[in-house]
Amino acid sequence: MNRKLKTILMSLMLFGLITNAILIQSCKQKETKRESVLDNISHVEDSIYLKIDSLPRLCDELEMKGQMIDIGDCKLYCEVEGKGKGMPLILINGGPGGTHHCFHPWFNRAGKFMQVIYYDQRGCGQSEYIAGDGYTFRQAIDDLDKLRIKLGIEKWTVCGYSYGGALAQYYTAVYPERVAGLVLMSASPLLHNDAIYKSRQMQFISEEEKQRISEIYALYDENKINLFQAMYNKEINGDWKRQSFYKPSKEEAIRSALYEWIHDTNFNPIMGASYSRYDFQHVFDNNPIPTLICEGKWDLTWSAEKAAIFKENHPNAQLVLFEKSGHNTYCEEPDLFFSTLKNFVDTLKPVQSEKIAAWKTQAMQIIVPQEEHFNREAQFFTLVKKEGADEAYKQYLAFKKNNVDKQMFSESGMNNLGYDYLYTNDYEQAIKLFQMNVDAYPESSNVYDSLGEAYLKANDKKRAKEFYAKSLELDPNNENAKKILSNL
């Protein structure tokens, strides 16, 4: 090779190395420019935005073809991507009250190696708002299986995100013969373990941002701004730090506010109260169905111990911890998430029906008594609303006499019902309901606290002081009781 040609080739190689170095450095700079919660940057907008740009649904931009699927007493909105590409994957969004839109455009990647099914739950998004006998946790999983039947699917991989992770766990326990694999993304754990629920959501939000967010809530409560305006303004004033690792773009914030929180007025409070009472401790001890748990290291929704505690309740599951993710692993670390998902579904193998049947029997021994309890409670609360607390109390005493080992209602359920009456200033009914809760759960500090509050609002300070004192006796760390007693 002559010297001139060699010099030219060396120059080209050097140019290539320099170009690559520049590109790498440029990529690194772009990465560092993406703000994360760890940057601890406080930002408050100069004003509240009332006029906000409108953007189309990503379903439309991606040309997704939606269809309404009739499941009997209701029609559910559904989209299918990647037909004929192997194992079907059903996506269950968060909430309660969210929509499938949160999965766009990210799961387009999964649509390249498997069939992806998006849907909106009854009473949410673009599905019909038909409550039937009332929105319930059990109704939601039964709806899901009716959708499976209508789509002609024998088995699918069930993938639940956040609250959808609770639905995914419940569905898998009740219909395990229909589940080839279970994927839980930042899933609601369905565990009554206080160590999980020490939320860190305000950890990176500055005092200035907290003040602005409070102002936005106040404007919404006063009907001066609508839900869309409230959600968007909260997001751009630091509220994104509650659950996200990376700051969303303006377009992402707009679409999230517009399309990811749409539901029947009654759906969220009813479903929230319905599912959160279930305790699935030990339900998955012998679960033979392959399970993948995806948790963000910076998911501030829960305590830092949540991932480990959750994995302990799924002893046979694979846990993947995403180092640069909050509550949204699939969109904050998409490369790692979708390669992990592909590896998981590629290795799925059939599970013996005998193992599934044996596990289902064990799981139902834990779940069925809870279902019966909550059904009994629902019927009792209907009686309260129709006949009043006095008539309901008679039924409660009769039940208690014949069922010494069972409860008519849950502590939290009765507490919530009591507050429904308290908030409408029906102090008499509220006090009777809280007293019933004290009778049923005499070792709980909270039931005395609630009863004390009801008496205080009814201006009976003597009785209020009595019950706050009892609450503090049972829980010396009850700061609310301490504060009120000092004022009394």
C-alpha positions in Angstrom: 0.0 0.0 0.0 1.5 3.4 -1.0 2.1 6.1 1.6 -0.6 8.4 0.2 -3.3 5.8 0.2 -2.3 4.7 3.7 -2.4 8.3 4.9 -6.0 8.7 3.4 -7.2 5.5 5.1 -5.7 6.5 8.5 -7.4 9.9 8.2 -10.7 8.3 7.4 -10.4 5.9 10.4 -9.4 8.8 12.7 -12.4 10.8 11.4 -14.7 7.8 12.1 -13.4 7.5 15.6 -13.8 11.3 16.3 -17.3 11.2 14.8 -18.3 8.2 16.9 -16.9 9.9 20.0 -18.9 13.1 19.2 -22.0 11.0 18.7 -21.5 9.1 22.0 -20.8 12.3 23.8 -23.9 13.9 22.2 -26.1 10.9 23.3 -24.7 11.2 26.8 -25.5 14.9 26.8 -29.0 14.2 25.7 -29.4 11.7 28.4 -28.3 14.1 31.1 -30.6 16.7 29.8 -33.6 14.6 30.7 -34.6 15.8 34.1 -35.2 13.2 36.8 -36.5 13.3 40.4 -32.9 13.0 41.6 -32.0 16.4 40.1 -34.1 18.0 42.8 -35.1 20.9 40.6 -38.0 23.0 41.9 -40.2 24.5 39.2 -43.4 26.5 39.6 -45.2 28.1 36.6 -45.9 31.8 36.6 -49.7 31.2 36.3 -52.4 28.6 36.1 -53.0 27.5 32.5 -56.7 27.6 31.5 -56.2 27.2 27.8 -54.3 24.1 27.0 -53.4 22.6 23.6 -55.5 19.7 22.5 -53.8 16.6 21.1 -55.4 13.6 19.4 -55.5 10.2 21.1 -52.4 8.1 20.4 -54.7 5.4 19.3 -55.7 7.5 16.3 -52.1 8.6 15.5 -51.0 4.9 15.7 -54.1 4.0 13.5 -55.3 1.5 16.1 -58.6 0.0 15.1 -60.9 -0.1 18.1 -64.0 -2.2 18.5 -66.8 -2.5 21.0 -67.0 -6.1 22.4 -70.4 -7.2 23.7 -69.8 -9.3 26.9 -73.5 -9.7 27.7 -74.7 -6.8 29.8 -72.0 -4.3 28.7 -69.8 -3.4 25.8 -66.0 -3.0 26.4 -63.8 -1.0 24.1 -60.9 -3.1 22.8 -57.9 -2.8 20.4 -55.8 -5.7 19.1 -52.3 -5.3 17.8 -50.0 -7.9 16.3 -52.6 -10.4 15.4 -51.2 -13.9 14.7 -47.9 -13.1 16.4 -47.9 -15.8 19.1 -49.0 -15.6 22.7 -51.8 -13.0 23.4 -51.0 -10.5 26.1 -53.9 -8.7 27.8 -53.0 -5.3 29.3 -54.8 -4.1 32.5 -54.4 -0.4 33.2 -54.1 1.3 36.6 -56.6 3.4 38.5 -59.2 2.6 39.6 -60.6 4.8 36.8 -57.7 4.8 34.4 -57.7 3.8 30.7 -55.7 1.8 28.3 -54.3 4.9 26.7 -51.3 4.9 29.2 -49.9 1.9 27.3 -49.6 3.8 24.0 -47.2 4.0 22.2 -44.9 1.9 24.3 -46.4 -1.6 23.8 -46.2 -1.2 20.1 -42.8 -2.8 20.7 -44.5 -5.9 22.2 -46.8 -6.0 19.2 -43.8 -7.0 17.1 -43.3 -10.3 18.9 -46.7 -11.1 20.3 -50.4 -10.2 20.1 -51.2 -7.3 22.4 -54.8 -6.6 23.6 -55.8 -3.2 25.0 -59.1 -2.6 26.6 -61.0 -0.2 28.9 -62.7 -1.6 31.9 -66.5 -1.3 32.4 -67.3 2.3 33.4 -64.0 3.6 32.1 -62.5 5.2 29.0 -64.5 4.4 25.9 -66.3 1.3 27.3 -69.9 1.6 28.4 -70.8 3.0 31.8 -73.2 0.3 32.9 -72.8 -0.5 36.6 -75.1 -3.5 36.6 -75.4 -4.6 40.2 -72.7 -2.1 41.1 -69.0 -1.9 40.1 -67.1 -4.5 42.1 -63.6 -6.1 42.1 -65.1 -9.5 41.2 -67.2 -8.0 38.4 -64.1 -6.6 36.9 -62.3 -10.0 36.6 -65.4 -11.7 35.4 -65.7 -9.0 32.7 -62.2 -9.8 31.7 -62.8 -13.5 31.2 -65.9 -12.7 29.2 -63.8 -10.6 27.0 -61.3 -13.5 26.5 -64.1 -15.8 25.5 -65.5 -13.2 23.0 -62.0 -12.8 21.5 -61.7 -16.6 21.0 -58.6 -16.9 23.2 -57.9 -20.1 25.1 -55.0 -18.8 27.2 -53.2 -15.5 27.5 -50.5 -13.8 29.4 -52.0 -11.4 31.9 -50.1 -8.1 32.4 -51.3 -5.7 35.1 -50.0 -2.3 35.9 -50.5 -0.6 39.3 -54.2 -1.1 40.3 -54.4 -3.3 37.2 -51.8 -5.5 38.9 -54.3 -6.2 41.7 -56.9 -7.2 39.0 -54.3 -9.4 37.3 -53.5 -11.2 40.6 -57.2 -11.8 41.4 -58.0 -12.9 37.8 -55.0 -15.4 37.9 -56.2 -16.9 41.2 -59.8 -17.3 40.0 -59.1 -18.3 36.4 -55.6 -19.9 36.5 -56.4 -22.4 33.8 -56.7 -19.4 31.4 -53.3 -17.9 32.3 -50.1 -18.8 30.6 -48.0 -16.2 32.4 -48.5 -13.4 34.8 -46.7 -10.0 34.5 -47.0 -7.5 37.4 -45.8 -3.9 36.7 -45.6 -1.7 39.8 -48.6 -3.7 41.0 -50.9 -2.9 43.8 -49.8 -5.7 46.2 -53.2 -6.7 47.8 -51.4 -7.1 51.1 -52.4 -5.6 54.5 -48.8 -4.8 55.4 -48.2 -1.3 56.8 -44.5 -1.5 55.9 -45.5 -1.3 52.2 -47.7 1.8 52.4 -45.2 4.3 53.8 -45.5 6.4 50.7 -42.5 8.5 49.6 -44.4 10.5 47.0 -43.7 14.0 48.4 -40.0 13.2 48.9 -38.7 15.3 45.9 -41.5 17.9 45.7 -40.4 21.3 47.0 -42.4 23.4 49.4 -43.1 25.9 46.6 -44.4 23.1 44.4 -46.6 21.7 47.2 -48.1 25.1 47.7 -49.0 25.5 44.0 -50.4 22.0 43.8 -52.6 22.8 46.9 -53.8 25.9 45.1 -54.7 23.9 42.0 -56.7 21.4 44.1 -58.5 24.3 45.7 -59.4 25.8 42.3 -60.8 22.4 41.2 -62.8 21.9 44.4 -64.3 25.4 43.9 -65.2 24.4 40.3 -63.0 27.2 38.9 -61.1 24.7 36.7 -62.1 21.3 35.3 -60.4 18.0 35.9 -58.3 18.2 32.7 -57.0 21.6 33.6 -56.3 20.5 37.2 -54.3 17.4 36.1 -52.3 19.2 33.5 -51.4 22.1 35.8 -50.4 19.7 38.7 -48.2 17.8 36.4 -46.2 20.8 35.2 -45.9 22.2 38.7 -43.9 19.2 40.1 -46.6 16.7 40.7 -45.0 14.4 38.2 -42.3 13.6 40.8 -44.9 11.6 42.9 -44.6 8.6 40.6 -42.3 9.3 37.7 -38.6 9.1 37.6 -38.2 11.3 34.5 -40.0 14.5 33.9 -42.7 14.0 31.1 -42.7 16.2 28.0 -45.5 18.8 27.6 -47.2 16.5 25.0 -47.1 13.6 27.4 -48.6 15.7 30.2 -51.4 16.9 28.0 -52.3 13.4 26.7 -52.1 12.0 30.2 -54.6 14.6 31.5 -56.9 14.3 28.5 -57.1 10.5 28.0 -55.7 8.5 30.9 -58.2 9.3 33.7 -61.8 9.0 32.3 -64.5 7.1 34.3 -68.0 7.0 35.6 -68.4 9.5 38.5 -69.1 6.6 40.9 -66.4 4.2 39.6 -63.3 5.3 41.4 -64.6 5.6 44.9 -66.6 2.4 44.7 -63.9 0.3 43.1 -61.2 1.8 45.3 -63.1 0.7 48.4 -63.9 -2.7 46.9 -60.5 -3.9 46.0 -58.3 -2.4 48.7 -59.9 -4.5 51.4 -58.7 -7.8 50.0 -55.6 -9.4 51.6 -53.8 -12.0 49.4 -51.2 -13.0 51.9 -50.1 -16.6 51.1 -52.4 -16.8 48.1 -49.5 -17.3 45.7 -47.3 -19.5 47.9 -47.7 -22.5 45.6 -48.5 -20.7 42.4 -47.2 -22.8 39.5 -47.9 -20.2 36.8 -44.7 -18.3 35.6 -44.7 -14.8 37.1 -42.6 -11.8 36.3 -42.5 -8.8 38.7 -41.2 -5.5 37.4 -40.5 -2.8 40.0 -39.0 0.6 39.7 -36.3 1.5 42.3 -37.8 5.0 42.5 -41.4 4.0 42.6 -42.3 6.5 45.4 -45.9 5.2 45.5 -44.7 2.7 48.1 -42.0 2.3 50.7 -38.5 1.2 49.6 -39.3 -2.2 51.1 -42.4 -2.8 48.9 -40.6 -4.8 46.1 -39.0 -7.3 48.6 -42.2 -7.8 50.6 -44.2 -8.2 47.4 -41.7 -10.8 46.0 -42.0 -12.7 49.3 -45.7 -13.1 48.6 -44.8 -14.5 45.1 -42.0 -16.9 46.1 -41.9 -18.5 42.7 -41.8 -15.3 40.7 -38.9 -13.6 38.9 -38.2 -10.0 40.2 -36.6 -7.4 38.0 -35.7 -4.1 39.6 -35.4 -1.1 37.2 -32.7 1.3 38.5 -33.9 4.4 36.6 -37.7 4.0 36.9 -40.5 5.2 39.0 -44.0 3.8 38.8 -43.8 3.4 35.0 -41.0 0.9 34.1 -42.3 0.2 30.6 -41.9 3.8 29.4 -39.0 4.9 31.6 -36.6 2.0 30.7 -38.4 0.6 27.6 -35.3 -1.2 26.2 -34.8 -3.2 29.3 -38.5 -3.7 30.0 -39.4 -5.1 26.5 -36.3 -7.3 26.3 -37.2 -8.6 29.7 -40.8 -9.2 28.6 -39.8 -10.9 25.4 -37.4 -13.3 27.3 -40.2 -14.1 29.7 -42.8 -14.9 27.1 -40.3 -16.8 25.0 -39.6 -19.2 27.9 -43.2 -19.8 28.9 -44.0 -23.5 29.1 -47.3 -25.3 29.7 -48.1 -26.0 33.3 -49.7 -29.3 34.3 -53.4 -29.0 34.8 -53.2 -31.0 38.1 -50.8 -28.4 39.6 -53.1 -25.6 38.5 -56.1 -27.2 40.0 -54.3 -27.9 43.3 -53.1 -24.3 43.6 -56.6 -22.9 42.7 -58.1 -25.0 45.6 -55.6 -23.6 48.0 -56.0 -20.0 46.8 -59.8 -20.2 47.0 -59.6 -21.2 50.6 -58.1 -17.8 51.3 -60.2 -15.7 48.8 -63.7 -17.2 49.1 -64.2 -16.3 52.8 -63.2 -12.7 51.9 -65.6 -12.6 49.0 -68.5 -13.9 51.2 -67.6 -11.3 53.9 -67.7 -8.4 51.4 -70.9 -9.6 49.8 -72.5 -9.8 53.3 -71.2 -6.3 54.0 -72.6 -4.9 50.8 -76.1 -6.4 51.6 -75.8 -4.9 55.1 -74.9 -1.5 53.8 -77.8 -1.6 51.4 -80.0 -2.3 54.5 -78.5 0.7 56.3 -79.3 3.0 53.4 -82.8 1.7 52.9 -84.0 1.2 56.5 -81.6 3.3 58.6 -79.0 2.5 61.2 -81.5 1.4 63.9 -83.0 -1.3 61.9 -79.6 -2.4 60.6 -78.3 -2.6 64.2 -81.1 -5.1 65.0 -79.9 -7.3 62.1 -76.3 -6.9 63.3 -77.1 -8.1 66.8 -79.0 -11.1 65.4 -76.1 -12.0 63.1 -73.6 -11.6 65.9 -75.5 -13.9 68.2 -75.5 -16.7 65.6 -72.0 -16.1 64.1 -69.5 -15.6 66.9 -66.6 -16.3 64.6 -67.6 -14.0 61.7 -68.0 -10.3 61.1 -71.0 -8.6 59.4 -68.8 -5.9 57.9 -65.2 -4.8 57.7 -63.8 -2.1 59.9 -62.7 0.1 56.9 -66.0 -0.5 55.1 -68.1 0.7 58.0 -65.8 3.5 58.7 -66.1 4.7 55.1 -69.9 4.4 55.3 -70.0 6.4 58.6 -68.1 9.2 56.9 -70.5 9.3 54.0 -73.2 10.3 56.6 -70.8 12.6 58.5 -69.9 14.5 55.4 -73.6 15.2 54.7 -74.0 16.5 58.4 -76.2 13.5 59.3 -74.4 13.3 62.7 -77.1 11.0 64.3 -76.7 8.2 61.7 -72.9 8.6 61.5 -72.6 8.2 65.3 -74.8 5.1 65.3 -72.6 3.6 62.5 -69.4 4.4 64.2 -70.7 3.0 67.5 -71.5 -0.2 65.7 -67.9 -0.3 64.4 -66.6 0.2 68.0 -68.7 -2.8 69.1 -67.4 -5.0 66.2 -63.7 -3.9 66.5 -63.1 -2.8 70.1 -59.4 -3.2 69.9 -59.0 -0.7 67.0 -57.8 2.8 67.8 -59.2 4.2 64.6 -62.9 3.3 65.3 -62.8 5.4 68.5 -61.0 8.2 66.7 -63.9 8.3 64.1 -66.6 8.2 66.8 -64.9 11.0 68.6 -64.8 13.1 65.5 -68.6 12.5 64.9 -69.4 13.6 68.5 -67.1 16.6 68.0 -69.0 17.7 64.9 -72.3 17.2 66.7 -70.9 19.6 69.4 -70.9 16.9 72.1 -67.4 17.7 73.4 -67.7 15.5 76.5 -68.3 12.3 74.5 -65.8 13.4 71.9 -63.1 13.7 74.6 -64.0 10.3 76.0 -63.5 8.5 72.7 -60.4 10.4 71.6 -58.9 9.5 74.9 -59.7 5.8 74.3 -58.2 6.0 70.8 -55.0 7.5 72.2 -54.9 4.8 74.9 -54.9 2.1 72.2 -52.5 4.0 70.0 -50.2 6.3 71.9 -48.8 7.5 68.5 -52.2 8.9 67.4 -51.1 12.5 66.7 -54.6 13.5 65.6 -56.1 12.4 68.9 -53.3 14.2 70.9 -53.9 17.5 69.0 -57.7 17.4 69.4 -57.5 16.5 73.1 -55.1 19.4 73.8 -57.6 21.7 72.2 -60.5 20.2 74.1 
